[in-house]
């Protein structure tokens, strides 16, 4: 519990700004939307796959 308080206190607005600037420098402004789109589609596929696994379990219980 103490460790989570320490880690939460370390990240502030200055650190977040620094991270954003570094990401912009590394990937560039044009590449970031493509990365976010890919991340979003990956999350969507993961959710769809997890729903497909849950459906047969519900059918067996009935």
N, CA, C and O atoms as a Tripos MOL2 file, in Angstrom:
@<TRIPOS>MOLECULE
protein
  248   247    62     0     0
PROTEIN
NO_CHARGES

@<TRIPOS>ATOM
      1 N           0.8270   -1.1820    0.0000 N.3       1 UNK1
      2 CA          0.0000    0.0000    0.0000 C.3       1 UNK1
      3 C           0.8750    1.2510    0.0000 C.2       1 UNK1
      4 O           0.5480    2.2390   -0.6560 O.2       1 UNK1
      5 N           1.9500    1.2100    0.7090 N.am      2 UNK2
      6 CA          2.8590    2.3500    0.7560 C.3       2 UNK2
      7 C           3.5310    2.5440   -0.5980 C.2       2 UNK2
      8 O           3.7400    3.6770   -1.0330 O.2       2 UNK2
      9 N           3.8740    1.4310   -1.2730 N.am      3 UNK3
     10 CA          4.5250    1.5330   -2.5740 C.3       3 UNK3
     11 C           3.6270    2.1980   -3.6050 C.2       3 UNK3
     12 O           4.0990    3.0010   -4.4100 O.2       3 UNK3
     13 N           2.3280    1.8730   -3.5910 N.am      4 UNK4
     14 CA          1.4250    2.5020   -4.5600 C.3       4 UNK4
     15 C           1.3210    3.9930   -4.3070 C.2       4 UNK4
     16 O           1.2010    4.7650   -5.2590 O.2       4 UNK4
     17 N           1.3620    4.4200   -3.0610 N.am      5 UNK5
     18 CA          1.3260    5.8460   -2.7450 C.3       5 UNK5
     19 C           2.5860    6.5410   -3.2390 C.2       5 UNK5
     20 O           2.5230    7.6680   -3.7320 O.2       5 UNK5
     21 N           3.7150    5.8860   -3.1110 N.am      6 UNK6
     22 CA          4.9800    6.4630   -3.5630 C.3       6 UNK6
     23 C           4.9730    6.6110   -5.0800 C.2       6 UNK6
     24 O           5.3610    7.6550   -5.6030 O.2       6 UNK6
     25 N           4.5300    5.5640   -5.7960 N.am      7 UNK7
     26 CA          4.5280    5.6260   -7.2500 C.3       7 UNK7
     27 C           3.5160    6.6380   -7.7720 C.2       7 UNK7
     28 O           3.7820    7.3040   -8.7730 O.2       7 UNK7
     29 N           2.3730    6.7690   -7.1270 N.am      8 UNK8
     30 CA          1.3870    7.7490   -7.5620 C.3       8 UNK8
     31 C           1.8910    9.1690   -7.3600 C.2       8 UNK8
     32 O           1.5610   10.0590   -8.1440 O.2       8 UNK8
     33 N           2.6750    9.3900   -6.3370 N.am      9 UNK9
     34 CA          3.1990   10.7150   -6.0680 C.3       9 UNK9
     35 C           4.3300   11.1120   -6.9980 C.2       9 UNK9
     36 O           4.6210   12.3000   -7.1320 O.2       9 UNK9
     37 N           4.9730   10.1550   -7.6430 N.am     10 UNK10
     38 CA          6.1220   10.4410   -8.4840 C.3      10 UNK10
     39 C           5.6940   11.0350   -9.8290 C.2      10 UNK10
     40 O           6.3820   11.9060  -10.3610 O.2      10 UNK10
     41 N           4.5730   10.5800  -10.3800 N.am     11 UNK11
     42 CA          4.1450   11.0310  -11.7050 C.3      11 UNK11
     43 C           3.2890   12.2820  -11.5550 C.2      11 UNK11
     44 O           2.2030   12.2460  -10.9750 O.2      11 UNK11
     45 N           3.7980   13.3830  -12.0860 N.am     12 UNK12
     46 CA          3.0770   14.6440  -12.0340 C.3      12 UNK12
     47 C           2.9140   15.2270  -13.4180 C.2      12 UNK12
     48 O           3.2610   14.5840  -14.4090 O.2      12 UNK12
     49 N           2.3940   16.4290  -13.4990 N.am     13 UNK13
     50 CA          2.1790   17.0510  -14.8090 C.3      13 UNK13
     51 C           3.4750   17.2710  -15.5900 C.2      13 UNK13
     52 O           3.4920   17.1400  -16.8140 O.2      13 UNK13
     53 N           4.5380   17.5980  -14.9000 N.am     14 UNK14
     54 CA          5.8210   17.8030  -15.5870 C.3      14 UNK14
     55 C           6.3240   16.5070  -16.2160 C.2      14 UNK14
     56 O           6.8210   16.5150  -17.3420 O.2      14 UNK14
     57 N           6.2000   15.4040  -15.4990 N.am     15 UNK15
     58 CA          6.6570   14.1150  -16.0220 C.3      15 UNK15
     59 C           5.7990   13.6700  -17.2030 C.2      15 UNK15
     60 O           6.3240   13.1290  -18.1760 O.2      15 UNK15
     61 N           4.4920   13.8900  -17.1310 N.am     16 UNK16
     62 CA          3.6030   13.5190  -18.2320 C.3      16 UNK16
     63 C           3.9400   14.3440  -19.4680 C.2      16 UNK16
     64 O           3.9840   13.8110  -20.5770 O.2      16 UNK16
     65 N           4.1760   15.6360  -19.2860 N.am     17 UNK17
     66 CA          4.5610   16.5020  -20.4010 C.3      17 UNK17
     67 C           5.8620   16.0360  -21.0290 C.2      17 UNK17
     68 O           5.9880   16.0120  -22.2530 O.2      17 UNK17
     69 N           6.8200   15.6720  -20.2130 N.am     18 UNK18
     70 CA          8.1020   15.1850  -20.7130 C.3      18 UNK18
     71 C           7.9200   13.8980  -21.5150 C.2      18 UNK18
     72 O           8.5410   13.7350  -22.5650 O.2      18 UNK18
     73 N           7.0980   13.0030  -21.0450 N.am     19 UNK19
     74 CA          6.8410   11.7470  -21.7610 C.3      19 UNK19
     75 C           6.1900   12.0240  -23.1090 C.2      19 UNK19
     76 O           6.5650   11.4200  -24.1130 O.2      19 UNK19
     77 N           5.2150   12.9340  -23.1400 N.am     20 UNK20
     78 CA          4.5340   13.2720  -24.3920 C.3      20 UNK20
     79 C           5.5180   13.8720  -25.3900 C.2      20 UNK20
     80 O           5.4770   13.5340  -26.5730 O.2      20 UNK20
     81 N           6.3960   14.7520  -24.9340 N.am     21 UNK21
     82 CA          7.3810   15.3710  -25.8160 C.3      21 UNK21
     83 C           8.3410   14.3210  -26.3740 C.2      21 UNK21
     84 O           8.6680   14.3510  -27.5600 O.2      21 UNK21
     85 N           8.7860   13.4140  -25.5440 N.am     22 UNK22
     86 CA          9.7030   12.3660  -26.0030 C.3      22 UNK22
     87 C           9.0210   11.4680  -27.0280 C.2      22 UNK22
     88 O           9.6310   11.1050  -28.0340 O.2      22 UNK22
     89 N           7.7580   11.1060  -26.7840 N.am     23 UNK23
     90 CA          7.0190   10.2680  -27.7400 C.3      23 UNK23
     91 C           6.8600   10.9990  -29.0680 C.2      23 UNK23
     92 O           7.0140   10.3970  -30.1310 O.2      23 UNK23
     93 N           6.5490   12.3020  -29.0130 N.am     24 UNK24
     94 CA          6.4310   13.0830  -30.2510 C.3      24 UNK24
     95 C           7.7520   13.1350  -31.0090 C.2      24 UNK24
     96 O           7.7690   13.0490  -32.2370 O.2      24 UNK24
     97 N           8.8450   13.2750  -30.2920 N.am     25 UNK25
     98 CA         10.1510   13.3230  -30.9500 C.3      25 UNK25
     99 C          10.5150   11.9820  -31.5770 C.2      25 UNK25
    100 O          11.0990   11.9370  -32.6600 O.2      25 UNK25
    101 N          10.1730   10.8990  -30.9030 N.am     26 UNK26
    102 CA         10.5380    9.5720  -31.4040 C.3      26 UNK26
    103 C           9.6830    9.1850  -32.6060 C.2      26 UNK26
    104 O          10.2150    8.7700  -33.6350 O.2      26 UNK26
    105 N           8.3560    9.3180  -32.4830 N.am     27 UNK27
    106 CA          7.4590    8.8160  -33.5230 C.3      27 UNK27
    107 C           7.0240    9.8810  -34.5230 C.2      27 UNK27
    108 O           6.7010    9.5440  -35.6620 O.2      27 UNK27
    109 N           7.0050   11.1260  -34.1450 N.am     28 UNK28
    110 CA          6.5400   12.1830  -35.0370 C.3      28 UNK28
    111 C           5.0260   12.3300  -34.9680 C.2      28 UNK28
    112 O           4.3210   11.4100  -34.5530 O.2      28 UNK28
    113 N           4.5370   13.4870  -35.3770 N.am     29 UNK29
    114 CA          3.1170   13.7890  -35.2730 C.3      29 UNK29
    115 C           2.2370   12.9680  -36.1850 C.2      29 UNK29
    116 O           1.0830   12.7000  -35.8520 O.2      29 UNK29
    117 N           2.7650   12.5550  -37.3510 N.am     30 UNK30
    118 CA          1.9510   11.8100  -38.3090 C.3      30 UNK30
    119 C           1.8210   10.3350  -37.9350 C.2      30 UNK30
    120 O           0.8330    9.6900  -38.2850 O.2      30 UNK30
    121 N           2.7920    9.8150  -37.2440 N.am     31 UNK31
    122 CA          2.8090    8.3780  -36.9350 C.3      31 UNK31
    123 C           1.9240    8.0430  -35.7250 C.2      31 UNK31
    124 O           1.4200    6.9240  -35.6320 O.2      31 UNK31
    125 N           1.7320    8.9710  -34.8180 N.am     32 UNK32
    126 CA          0.9930    8.6940  -33.5800 C.3      32 UNK32
    127 C          -0.4610    8.2960  -33.8460 C.2      32 UNK32
    128 O          -0.9290    7.3340  -33.2370 O.2      32 UNK32
    129 N          -1.2110    8.9970  -34.7370 N.am     33 UNK33
    130 CA         -2.5890    8.5340  -35.0000 C.3      33 UNK33
    131 C          -2.6470    7.1190  -35.5630 C.2      33 UNK33
    132 O          -3.5680    6.3630  -35.2540 O.2      33 UNK33
    133 N          -1.6620    6.7590  -36.3920 N.am     34 UNK34
    134 CA         -1.6180    5.3910  -36.9190 C.3      34 UNK34
    135 C          -1.3860    4.3840  -35.7990 C.2      34 UNK34
    136 O          -2.0000    3.3170  -35.7830 O.2      34 UNK34
    137 N          -0.5070    4.7180  -34.8700 N.am     35 UNK35
    138 CA         -0.2450    3.8250  -33.7370 C.3      35 UNK35
    139 C          -1.4820    3.6720  -32.8630 C.2      35 UNK35
    140 O          -1.7850    2.5690  -32.4080 O.2      35 UNK35
    141 N          -2.1990    4.7640  -32.6230 N.am     36 UNK36
    142 CA         -3.4080    4.7100  -31.7930 C.3      36 UNK36
    143 C          -4.5060    3.9190  -32.4800 C.2      36 UNK36
    144 O          -5.2440    3.1780  -31.8300 O.2      36 UNK36
    145 N          -4.6190    4.0750  -33.8090 N.am     37 UNK37
    146 CA         -5.6050    3.3070  -34.5620 C.3      37 UNK37
    147 C          -5.3080    1.8170  -34.4600 C.2      37 UNK37
    148 O          -6.2170    1.0090  -34.2680 O.2      37 UNK37
    149 N          -4.0370    1.4560  -34.5890 N.am     38 UNK38
    150 CA         -3.6390    0.0550  -34.4650 C.3      38 UNK38
    151 C          -3.8880   -0.4800  -33.0720 C.2      38 UNK38
    152 O          -4.3160   -1.6220  -32.9020 O.2      38 UNK38
    153 N          -3.6200    0.3450  -32.0750 N.am     39 UNK39
    154 CA         -3.8750   -0.0690  -30.6920 C.3      39 UNK39
    155 C          -5.3620   -0.2770  -30.4550 C.2      39 UNK39
    156 O          -5.7620   -1.2410  -29.8030 O.2      39 UNK39
    157 N          -6.1810    0.6250  -30.9830 N.am     40 UNK40
    158 CA         -7.6350    0.5050  -30.8250 C.3      40 UNK40
    159 C          -8.1770   -0.7340  -31.4980 C.2      40 UNK40
    160 O          -9.0220   -1.4270  -30.9320 O.2      40 UNK40
    161 N          -7.7020   -1.0260  -32.7020 N.am     41 UNK41
    162 CA         -8.1830   -2.2270  -33.3940 C.3      41 UNK41
    163 C          -7.7090   -3.4930  -32.6800 C.2      41 UNK41
    164 O          -8.4230   -4.4950  -32.6510 O.2      41 UNK41
    165 N          -6.5190   -3.4470  -32.1120 N.am     42 UNK42
    166 CA         -6.0350   -4.6060  -31.3490 C.3      42 UNK42
    167 C          -6.8730   -4.8550  -30.1080 C.2      42 UNK42
    168 O          -7.1700   -6.0040  -29.7810 O.2      42 UNK42
    169 N          -7.2530   -3.8030  -29.4210 N.am     43 UNK43
    170 CA         -8.1030   -3.9410  -28.2350 C.3      43 UNK43
    171 C          -9.4760   -4.4700  -28.6310 C.2      43 UNK43
    172 O         -10.0450   -5.3150  -27.9390 O.2      43 UNK43
    173 N         -10.0130   -3.9680  -29.7570 N.am     44 UNK44
    174 CA        -11.3220   -4.4280  -30.2280 C.3      44 UNK44
    175 C         -11.2840   -5.9150  -30.5630 C.2      44 UNK44
    176 O         -12.1920   -6.6600  -30.1930 O.2      44 UNK44
    177 N         -10.2340   -6.3500  -31.2610 N.am     45 UNK45
    178 CA        -10.0930   -7.7690  -31.5920 C.3      45 UNK45
    179 C          -9.9720   -8.6180  -30.3330 C.2      45 UNK45
    180 O         -10.5280   -9.7140  -30.2680 O.2      45 UNK45
    181 N          -9.2500   -8.1190  -29.3350 N.am     46 UNK46
    182 CA         -9.0980   -8.8590  -28.0850 C.3      46 UNK46
    183 C         -10.4410   -9.0130  -27.3830 C.2      46 UNK46
    184 O         -10.7620  -10.0920  -26.8840 O.2      46 UNK46
    185 N         -11.2320   -7.9320  -27.3420 N.am     47 UNK47
    186 CA        -12.5520   -7.9990  -26.7060 C.3      47 UNK47
    187 C         -13.4640   -8.9590  -27.4510 C.2      47 UNK47
    188 O         -14.1850   -9.7360  -26.8260 O.2      47 UNK47
    189 N         -13.4430   -8.9160  -28.7880 N.am     48 UNK48
    190 CA        -14.2680   -9.8190  -29.5810 C.3      48 UNK48
    191 C         -13.8740  -11.2710  -29.3390 C.2      48 UNK48
    192 O         -14.7340  -12.1440  -29.2210 O.2      48 UNK48
    193 N         -12.5830  -11.5230  -29.2670 N.am     49 UNK49
    194 CA        -12.1120  -12.8900  -29.0370 C.3      49 UNK49
    195 C         -12.4920  -13.3700  -27.6460 C.2      49 UNK49
    196 O         -12.8360  -14.5380  -27.4700 O.2      49 UNK49
    197 N         -12.4350  -12.4930  -26.6600 N.am     50 UNK50
    198 CA        -12.8050  -12.9130  -25.3040 C.3      50 UNK50
    199 C         -14.3050  -13.1460  -25.1990 C.2      50 UNK50
    200 O         -14.7320  -14.0000  -24.4210 O.2      50 UNK50
    201 N         -15.1190  -12.4130  -25.9580 N.am     51 UNK51
    202 CA        -16.5670  -12.6440  -25.9690 C.3      51 UNK51
    203 C         -16.8920  -13.9710  -26.6240 C.2      51 UNK51
    204 O         -17.7900  -14.6820  -26.1730 O.2      51 UNK51
    205 N         -16.1680  -14.3170  -27.6890 N.am     52 UNK52
    206 CA        -16.3960  -15.5880  -28.3660 C.3      52 UNK52
    207 C         -16.0940  -16.7610  -27.4550 C.2      52 UNK52
    208 O         -16.7710  -17.7870  -27.5310 O.2      52 UNK52
    209 N         -15.1000  -16.6370  -26.6000 N.am     53 UNK53
    210 CA        -14.7660  -17.7150  -25.6740 C.3      53 UNK53
    211 C         -15.8270  -17.8540  -24.5940 C.2      53 UNK53
    212 O         -16.0900  -18.9650  -24.1340 O.2      53 UNK53
    213 N         -16.4410  -16.7540  -24.1790 N.am     54 UNK54
    214 CA        -17.4420  -16.7910  -23.1250 C.3      54 UNK54
    215 C         -18.7650  -17.3750  -23.6030 C.2      54 UNK54
    216 O         -19.4690  -18.0050  -22.8130 O.2      54 UNK54
    217 N         -19.1210  -17.1880  -24.8490 N.am     55 UNK55
    218 CA        -20.4120  -17.6430  -25.3530 C.3      55 UNK55
    219 C         -20.6090  -19.1570  -25.2660 C.2      55 UNK55
    220 O         -21.6660  -19.5820  -24.8010 O.2      55 UNK55
    221 N         -19.6550  -20.0000  -25.6840 N.am     56 UNK56
    222 CA        -19.8810  -21.4520  -25.5680 C.3      56 UNK56
    223 C         -20.0380  -21.9010  -24.1040 C.2      56 UNK56
    224 O         -20.7720  -22.8510  -23.8360 O.2      56 UNK56
    225 N         -19.3790  -21.2510  -23.1770 N.am     57 UNK57
    226 CA        -19.5200  -21.6210  -21.7770 C.3      57 UNK57
    227 C         -20.9450  -21.3870  -21.3030 C.2      57 UNK57
    228 O         -21.4800  -22.1900  -20.5390 O.2      57 UNK57
    229 N         -21.5650  -20.3040  -21.7420 N.am     58 UNK58
    230 CA        -22.9470  -20.0080  -21.3580 C.3      58 UNK58
    231 C         -23.9030  -21.0360  -21.9560 C.2      58 UNK58
    232 O         -24.8680  -21.4370  -21.3050 O.2      58 UNK58
    233 N         -23.6400  -21.4690  -23.2020 N.am     59 UNK59
    234 CA        -24.4990  -22.4530  -23.8350 C.3      59 UNK59
    235 C         -24.4270  -23.8030  -23.1240 C.2      59 UNK59
    236 O         -25.4390  -24.4940  -23.0030 O.2      59 UNK59
    237 N         -23.2550  -24.1760  -22.6610 N.am     60 UNK60
    238 CA        -23.1040  -25.4550  -21.9680 C.3      60 UNK60
    239 C         -23.8320  -25.4400  -20.6250 C.2      60 UNK60
    240 O         -24.3290  -26.4780  -20.1890 O.2      60 UNK60
    241 N         -23.9020  -24.3090  -19.9760 N.am     61 UNK61
    242 CA        -24.5380  -24.2220  -18.6560 C.3      61 UNK61
    243 C         -26.0530  -24.3710  -18.7640 C.2      61 UNK61
    244 O         -26.7080  -24.8110  -17.8190 O.2      61 UNK61
    245 N         -26.6030  -24.0040  -19.9120 N.am     62 UNK62
    246 CA        -28.0620  -24.0900  -20.0790 C.3      62 UNK62
    247 C         -28.4290  -25.4770  -20.3450 C.2      62 UNK62
    248 O         -29.6100  -25.7810  -20.5180 O.2      62 UNK62
@<TRIPOS>BOND
     1     1     2 1
     2     2     3 1
     3     3     4 2
     4     3     5 am
     5     5     6 1
     6     6     7 1
     7     7     8 2
     8     7     9 am
     9     9    10 1
    10    10    11 1
    11    11    12 2
    12    11    13 am
    13    13    14 1
    14    14    15 1
    15    15    16 2
    16    15    17 am
    17    17    18 1
    18    18    19 1
    19    19    20 2
    20    19    21 am
    21    21    22 1
    22    22    23 1
    23    23    24 2
    24    23    25 am
    25    25    26 1
    26    26    27 1
    27    27    28 2
    28    27    29 am
    29    29    30 1
    30    30    31 1
    31    31    32 2
    32    31    33 am
    33    33    34 1
    34    34    35 1
    35    35    36 2
    36    35    37 am
    37    37    38 1
    38    38    39 1
    39    39    40 2
    40    39    41 am
    41    41    42 1
    42    42    43 1
    43    43    44 2
    44    43    45 am
    45    45    46 1
    46    46    47 1
    47    47    48 2
    48    47    49 am
    49    49    50 1
    50    50    51 1
    51    51    52 2
    52    51    53 am
    53    53    54 1
    54    54    55 1
    55    55    56 2
    56    55    57 am
    57    57    58 1
    58    58    59 1
    59    59    60 2
    60    59    61 am
    61    61    62 1
    62    62    63 1
    63    63    64 2
    64    63    65 am
    65    65    66 1
    66    66    67 1
    67    67    68 2
    68    67    69 am
    69    69    70 1
    70    70    71 1
    71    71    72 2
    72    71    73 am
    73    73    74 1
    74    74    75 1
    75    75    76 2
    76    75    77 am
    77    77    78 1
    78    78    79 1
    79    79    80 2
    80    79    81 am
    81    81    82 1
    82    82    83 1
    83    83    84 2
    84    83    85 am
    85    85    86 1
    86    86    87 1
    87    87    88 2
    88    87    89 am
    89    89    90 1
    90    90    91 1
    91    91    92 2
    92    91    93 am
    93    93    94 1
    94    94    95 1
    95    95    96 2
    96    95    97 am
    97    97    98 1
    98    98    99 1
    99    99   100 2
   100    99   101 am
   101   101   102 1
   102   102   103 1
   103   103   104 2
   104   103   105 am
   105   105   106 1
   106   106   107 1
   107   107   108 2
   108   107   109 am
   109   109   110 1
   110   110   111 1
   111   111   112 2
   112   111   113 am
   113   113   114 1
   114   114   115 1
   115   115   116 2
   116   115   117 am
   117   117   118 1
   118   118   119 1
   119   119   120 2
   120   119   121 am
   121   121   122 1
   122   122   123 1
   123   123   124 2
   124   123   125 am
   125   125   126 1
   126   126   127 1
   127   127   128 2
   128   127   129 am
   129   129   130 1
   130   130   131 1
   131   131   132 2
   132   131   133 am
   133   133   134 1
   134   134   135 1
   135   135   136 2
   136   135   137 am
   137   137   138 1
   138   138   139 1
   139   139   140 2
   140   139   141 am
   141   141   142 1
   142   142   143 1
   143   143   144 2
   144   143   145 am
   145   145   146 1
   146   146   147 1
   147   147   148 2
   148   147   149 am
   149   149   150 1
   150   150   151 1
   151   151   152 2
   152   151   153 am
   153   153   154 1
   154   154   155 1
   155   155   156 2
   156   155   157 am
   157   157   158 1
   158   158   159 1
   159   159   160 2
   160   159   161 am
   161   161   162 1
   162   162   163 1
   163   163   164 2
   164   163   165 am
   165   165   166 1
   166   166   167 1
   167   167   168 2
   168   167   169 am
   169   169   170 1
   170   170   171 1
   171   171   172 2
   172   171   173 am
   173   173   174 1
   174   174   175 1
   175   175   176 2
   176   175   177 am
   177   177   178 1
   178   178   179 1
   179   179   180 2
   180   179   181 am
   181   181   182 1
   182   182   183 1
   183   183   184 2
   184   183   185 am
   185   185   186 1
   186   186   187 1
   187   187   188 2
   188   187   189 am
   189   189   190 1
   190   190   191 1
   191   191   192 2
   192   191   193 am
   193   193   194 1
   194   194   195 1
   195   195   196 2
   196   195   197 am
   197   197   198 1
   198   198   199 1
   199   199   200 2
   200   199   201 am
   201   201   202 1
   202   202   203 1
   203   203   204 2
   204   203   205 am
   205   205   206 1
   206   206   207 1
   207   207   208 2
   208   207   209 am
   209   209   210 1
   210   210   211 1
   211   211   212 2
   212   211   213 am
   213   213   214 1
   214   214   215 1
   215   215   216 2
   216   215   217 am
   217   217   218 1
   218   218   219 1
   219   219   220 2
   220   219   221 am
   221   221   222 1
   222   222   223 1
   223   223   224 2
   224   223   225 am
   225   225   226 1
   226   226   227 1
   227   227   228 2
   228   227   229 am
   229   229   230 1
   230   230   231 1
   231   231   232 2
   232   231   233 am
   233   233   234 1
   234   234   235 1
   235   235   236 2
   236   235   237 am
   237   237   238 1
   238   238   239 1
   239   239   240 2
   240   239   241 am
   241   241   242 1
   242   242   243 1
   243   243   244 2
   244   243   245 am
   245   245   246 1
   246   246   247 1
   247   247   248 2
@<TRIPOS>SUBSTRUCTURE
     1 UNK1         2 RESIDUE 1 A UNK
     2 UNK2         6 RESIDUE 1 A UNK
     3 UNK3        10 RESIDUE 1 A UNK
     4 UNK4        14 RESIDUE 1 A UNK
     5 UNK5        18 RESIDUE 1 A UNK
     6 UNK6        22 RESIDUE 1 A UNK
     7 UNK7        26 RESIDUE 1 A UNK
     8 UNK8        30 RESIDUE 1 A UNK
     9 UNK9        34 RESIDUE 1 A UNK
    10 UNK10       38 RESIDUE 1 A UNK
    11 UNK11       42 RESIDUE 1 A UNK
    12 UNK12       46 RESIDUE 1 A UNK
    13 UNK13       50 RESIDUE 1 A UNK
    14 UNK14       54 RESIDUE 1 A UNK
    15 UNK15       58 RESIDUE 1 A UNK
    16 UNK16       62 RESIDUE 1 A UNK
    17 UNK17       66 RESIDUE 1 A UNK
    18 UNK18       70 RESIDUE 1 A UNK
    19 UNK19       74 RESIDUE 1 A UNK
    20 UNK20       78 RESIDUE 1 A UNK
    21 UNK21       82 RESIDUE 1 A UNK
    22 UNK22       86 RESIDUE 1 A UNK
    23 UNK23       90 RESIDUE 1 A UNK
    24 UNK24       94 RESIDUE 1 A UNK
    25 UNK25       98 RESIDUE 1 A UNK
    26 UNK26      102 RESIDUE 1 A UNK
    27 UNK27      106 RESIDUE 1 A UNK
    28 UNK28      110 RESIDUE 1 A UNK
    29 UNK29      114 RESIDUE 1 A UNK
    30 UNK30      118 RESIDUE 1 A UNK
    31 UNK31      122 RESIDUE 1 A UNK
    32 UNK32      126 RESIDUE 1 A UNK
    33 UNK33      130 RESIDUE 1 A UNK
    34 UNK34      134 RESIDUE 1 A UNK
    35 UNK35      138 RESIDUE 1 A UNK
    36 UNK36      142 RESIDUE 1 A UNK
    37 UNK37      146 RESIDUE 1 A UNK
    38 UNK38      150 RESIDUE 1 A UNK
    39 UNK39      154 RESIDUE 1 A UNK
    40 UNK40      158 RESIDUE 1 A UNK
    41 UNK41      162 RESIDUE 1 A UNK
    42 UNK42      166 RESIDUE 1 A UNK
    43 UNK43      170 RESIDUE 1 A UNK
    44 UNK44      174 RESIDUE 1 A UNK
    45 UNK45      178 RESIDUE 1 A UNK
    46 UNK46      182 RESIDUE 1 A UNK
    47 UNK47      186 RESIDUE 1 A UNK
    48 UNK48      190 RESIDUE 1 A UNK
    49 UNK49      194 RESIDUE 1 A UNK
    50 UNK50      198 RESIDUE 1 A UNK
    51 UNK51      202 RESIDUE 1 A UNK
    52 UNK52      206 RESIDUE 1 A UNK
    53 UNK53      210 RESIDUE 1 A UNK
    54 UNK54      214 RESIDUE 1 A UNK
    55 UNK55      218 RESIDUE 1 A UNK
    56 UNK56      222 RESIDUE 1 A UNK
    57 UNK57      226 RESIDUE 1 A UNK
    58 UNK58      230 RESIDUE 1 A UNK
    59 UNK59      234 RESIDUE 1 A UNK
    60 UNK60      238 RESIDUE 1 A UNK
    61 UNK61      242 RESIDUE 1 A UNK
    62 UNK62      246 RESIDUE 1 A UNK
